[in-house]
Amino acid sequence: MLGPVDLEKYLNGSICEVACSGELGINVRPLDYEWVLDVRCQCMNKGIPFQFHQTGAYFIKDGRMYHIPRRFQAAQARKAGIDYKIVDNYLPDFQAQNAYFDSITYENMMKRIGKLRIKNEDMEMVSLLAKACFYQDRLPLGFTSSPVLSDLYLVTLDRKNQKNKQITYTRYADDFIISAAGPEANAAIAAFRLQIEKDLDALDLELNRKKTYLRQLKMPGDAIHVLGMNIVRTEDDANRITISDRYVRETCKVLCDWITNTASDKNPDEFARIYGRVCFIRQCSRSSYDKLRKMVKIKCGYNGLLSAKALK
């Protein structure tokens, strides 16, 4: 909201809900709490559900201006306790802090997507996909669509960092891995961290400092576990990627259960989940994939290809 709004003449049976929030980003304008309360009163007069989503970066209450960091904006709005007739019909109560990407709204998601060179005939599908992933204009954490939406939202950031010759940049959804080697590695990593904080701020995002850490692989056998993979320092100073033995064993078990199940009505969704595990292992580590094949042969006697066509 950028000012007081008179909505009452529009509040009829065709309106399901009215939601208010302040601006996000750089050079934003303030939101006055009195404007929010006035809209809420209009909704109550007409029996229309109302929700106060977030305060925005600058929030005026009782004549005083407050600057509110992004990570607190949605929480401060909820603390006001002024939502009216809002019922969570579609998603369970997560009962967890930061269950949503509060700084990413459908509107700013579509602004980012609009900057990409997407064909007009494809934009409608992309828009519907994005809209289906938002709940009351908030983006929940952990959805299966999160990696796709992250790719759309962060594509300009990816392109920029892939050109950086001093580091190796890897991202999956909202997890970043930055690696560097040589005497200038520490300086390169430090410079990247300063820059990524600025870049994320421009995208209305923030680096999670509690989950940011630096690990050096100094000796053969030193390893780090990231994104389900082990990155291991070897004797020849190269790094090798493996998958944990536990994950390989679990995959072997569910795969053998599938192979030995002779029922004609197997669940295709279950197969997609199992085959996804097989593909993950195969893409990440040839040695782990070979280990999986040997384990499957020993456990259930299957010695064929681990391809979708063969396994179905």
C-alpha positions in Angstrom: 0.0 0.0 0.0 1.2 3.5 -0.9 -1.7 5.4 0.6 -5.3 5.2 2.0 -7.6 3.2 -0.3 -11.4 3.1 -0.4 -12.4 -0.4 -1.5 -15.9 -0.7 0.0 -17.8 -0.3 -3.3 -15.7 -3.2 -4.8 -16.2 -5.6 -1.9 -18.9 -7.9 -3.1 -19.4 -11.7 -3.4 -16.8 -11.9 -6.1 -13.9 -10.9 -3.7 -12.5 -13.9 -1.7 -9.9 -12.0 0.3 -8.1 -8.7 0.6 -4.4 -8.6 1.6 -2.2 -5.7 2.5 1.6 -5.3 2.7 4.3 -2.7 2.5 7.0 -2.3 -0.2 10.2 -4.4 -0.4 13.5 -3.7 -2.0 15.5 -0.5 -2.5 14.2 3.1 -2.2 10.8 1.8 -0.9 8.0 4.0 0.3 6.6 3.7 3.9 3.4 1.9 4.9 1.2 3.6 7.5 -0.6 1.3 9.9 -3.7 3.5 9.8 -4.1 2.7 6.1 -4.1 -1.0 6.9 -6.6 -0.6 9.7 -8.9 1.4 7.5 -8.9 -1.3 4.8 -9.5 -3.9 7.5 -12.5 -2.0 8.8 -14.0 -1.8 5.2 -13.6 -5.6 4.9 -15.2 -6.3 8.2 -18.2 -4.1 7.3 -18.7 -6.3 4.2 -17.7 -9.6 5.8 -14.7 -10.1 3.4 -11.6 -11.9 4.8 -8.7 -9.6 5.4 -5.0 -10.4 5.9 -2.0 -8.2 6.8 0.9 -9.9 5.1 4.0 -7.8 5.9 5.0 -4.4 7.1 7.4 -3.6 4.3 10.9 -2.0 5.0 9.5 1.2 6.4 6.4 1.1 8.7 4.6 4.1 10.3 2.7 3.5 13.5 1.4 6.1 15.9 3.2 8.8 13.9 6.6 7.0 14.3 8.7 5.6 11.4 10.3 2.2 11.9 12.8 0.4 9.7 12.1 -3.3 9.8 14.6 -5.9 8.4 13.1 -8.2 5.8 13.3 -11.3 8.0 11.0 -9.7 10.5 8.4 -8.0 8.2 5.9 -10.9 7.9 6.3 -11.8 11.6 5.6 -8.2 12.7 2.5 -8.2 10.6 1.3 -11.4 12.1 2.0 -10.1 15.6 -0.5 -7.2 15.0 -3.2 -9.9 15.2 -5.6 -8.0 12.9 -6.3 -10.8 10.3 -10.1 -11.2 9.8 -11.8 -14.5 8.9 -8.6 -16.1 7.6 -8.7 -19.9 7.7 -5.9 -22.1 6.6 -7.8 -24.5 4.4 -5.1 -25.6 2.0 -1.9 -26.1 3.9 -1.1 -27.5 7.4 0.2 -25.3 10.1 3.9 -25.8 9.9 4.5 -24.7 13.5 8.0 -23.7 12.4 9.9 -20.4 12.1 10.6 -19.2 8.6 8.2 -21.6 6.9 7.8 -19.2 4.1 10.1 -17.1 1.9 8.5 -13.9 3.2 10.4 -11.5 0.9 9.2 -13.3 -2.3 5.7 -12.4 -3.4 4.0 -13.6 -6.5 4.3 -10.0 -7.9 8.1 -9.7 -7.5 8.5 -13.3 -8.7 6.7 -12.4 -12.0 8.7 -9.2 -12.3 11.9 -11.3 -12.3 10.4 -13.8 -14.7 9.3 -11.0 -17.0 12.9 -10.0 -17.5 13.7 -13.4 -19.0 13.4 -14.1 -22.7 10.4 -16.5 -22.4 8.1 -16.9 -25.5 4.7 -15.4 -25.1 3.0 -18.8 -25.6 5.0 -20.2 -22.7 4.6 -17.3 -20.3 1.0 -18.2 -19.5 2.1 -21.7 -18.4 5.0 -20.2 -16.3 2.6 -17.7 -14.7 0.1 -20.5 -13.8 2.9 -22.6 -12.4 4.2 -19.8 -10.2 0.8 -18.8 -9.0 0.0 -22.4 -8.0 3.0 -22.4 -5.7 2.0 -19.4 -3.6 -0.3 -19.6 -0.6 -2.0 -16.4 0.3 0.7 -14.6 -1.7 3.4 -16.3 0.4 5.9 -18.9 -0.9 6.2 -21.9 1.4 9.5 -23.6 2.0 10.3 -27.1 0.8 7.8 -27.4 -2.1 8.8 -29.8 -4.9 8.5 -26.8 -7.2 11.1 -24.8 -5.2 14.1 -25.7 -7.4 12.3 -24.7 -10.6 11.1 -21.4 -9.1 14.6 -20.7 -7.7 16.1 -21.2 -11.2 13.6 -18.7 -12.6 14.2 -16.2 -9.8 18.0 -16.5 -9.6 18.9 -17.0 -13.2 20.6 -13.5 -13.6 22.6 -14.2 -10.4 23.6 -17.6 -11.8 24.8 -16.1 -15.1 26.8 -13.5 -13.4 28.6 -15.9 -11.0 29.3 -18.5 -13.7 31.6 -15.9 -15.3 33.7 -15.5 -12.2 37.0 -17.3 -13.0 38.3 -17.2 -9.4 35.6 -19.5 -8.0 33.5 -22.5 -8.9 29.8 -21.6 -8.4 27.2 -24.3 -7.7 23.6 -23.7 -6.7 20.6 -26.0 -5.9 17.4 -24.2 -5.0 18.5 -21.8 -2.3 21.7 -23.6 -1.4 25.0 -22.3 -2.7 28.4 -24.0 -2.8 31.4 -21.9 -3.7 34.8 -23.5 -4.1 38.2 -22.2 -4.9 41.8 -23.6 -5.0 45.3 -22.2 -4.7 47.0 -19.5 -2.6 44.3 -16.9 -3.5 41.4 -19.1 -2.6 40.6 -17.5 0.8 40.6 -14.0 -0.8 38.4 -15.1 -3.6 35.9 -16.6 -1.3 35.8 -13.5 0.9 35.3 -11.2 -2.1 32.5 -13.4 -3.3 30.7 -13.4 0.0 30.7 -9.6 0.1 29.4 -9.4 -3.4 26.7 -12.1 -3.0 25.3 -10.3 0.0 24.8 -7.2 -2.1 23.4 -9.2 -5.0 20.9 -11.0 -2.7 19.8 -7.8 -1.2 18.9 -6.4 -4.6 16.7 -9.5 -5.1 15.0 -8.9 -1.7 16.8 -11.9 -0.2 19.3 -12.3 2.6 22.3 -14.6 3.3 21.6 -17.0 6.1 24.7 -16.5 8.2 23.8 -19.3 10.6 24.1 -21.8 7.7 27.2 -20.2 6.1 30.5 -21.8 6.8 34.0 -22.2 5.4 35.6 -25.6 5.2 39.1 -26.4 4.0 40.0 -29.8 2.6 43.7 -29.9 3.6 44.6 -33.6 3.9 43.7 -36.7 1.9 40.5 -38.1 3.4 39.1 -34.7 4.5 35.5 -34.4 3.3 32.5 -32.2 3.4 28.8 -33.3 3.1 26.7 -30.9 1.0 23.5 -31.3 -1.0 23.5 -35.1 -0.3 27.0 -35.6 -1.6 30.4 -36.1 -0.1 33.3 -34.1 -1.5 36.5 -35.9 -0.6 40.1 -34.8 -0.9 42.2 -37.6 -2.5 45.9 -38.5 -2.5 46.5 -36.8 -5.8 45.1 -33.5 -4.4 41.9 -33.8 -6.5 38.4 -33.8 -5.0 36.2 -36.8 -5.6 32.4 -36.8 -5.2 30.7 -39.8 -3.6 27.3 -40.6 -2.2 27.0 -41.7 1.4 26.9 -45.5 1.9 23.6 -45.1 3.9 21.8 -43.5 1.0 23.1 -46.1 -1.5 21.9 -48.9 0.9 18.5 -47.3 1.3 18.2 -46.9 -2.5 19.2 -50.5 -3.0 16.5 -51.7 -0.6 13.6 -49.7 -2.2 14.8 -50.6 -5.7 15.0 -54.3 -4.9 11.5 -54.2 -3.3 10.3 -52.6 -6.6 12.0 -55.2 -8.8 10.8 -58.2 -6.8 7.2 -56.9 -6.6 5.3 -58.8 -9.4 2.0 -56.9 -8.9 0.5 -55.5 -12.2 -0.8 -52.3 -10.6 2.5 -50.8 -9.3 2.3 -47.2 -8.3 4.0 -45.0 -11.0 4.6 -42.2 -8.4 6.5 -44.6 -6.3 8.6 -45.6 -9.3 9.4 -42.0 -10.1 10.6 -41.5 -6.5 12.8 -44.6 -6.6 14.2 -43.9 -10.1 14.9 -40.3 -9.0 17.2 -41.7 -6.4 19.0 -43.9 -8.9 19.5 -41.0 -11.3 20.8 -38.8 -8.5 23.5 -41.4 -7.6 24.4 -42.0 -11.3 24.8 -38.3 -12.0 26.8 -37.5 -8.9 29.2 -40.4 -8.6 30.2 -43.2 -11.0 31.8 -45.2 -8.2 28.7 -44.9 -6.0 26.5 -45.9 -9.0 28.7 -49.0 -9.6 28.4 -49.9 -5.9 24.6 -49.6 -6.2 24.5 -52.0 -9.1 26.7 -54.6 -7.3 24.5 -54.4 -4.2 21.3 -54.8 -6.2 22.8 -57.9 -7.9 23.7 -59.4 -4.6 20.5 -58.6 -2.8 17.9 -59.6 -5.4 19.8 -61.2 -8.2 19.1 -58.4 -10.8 21.9 -57.8 -13.2 20.2 -55.7 -15.8 20.4 -52.0 -16.6 19.1 -49.5 -14.1 17.3 -47.6 -16.7 13.6 -46.5 -16.6 12.7 -48.7 -19.5 14.3 -51.8 -18.0 13.0 -51.3 -14.5 9.4 -50.6 -15.5 
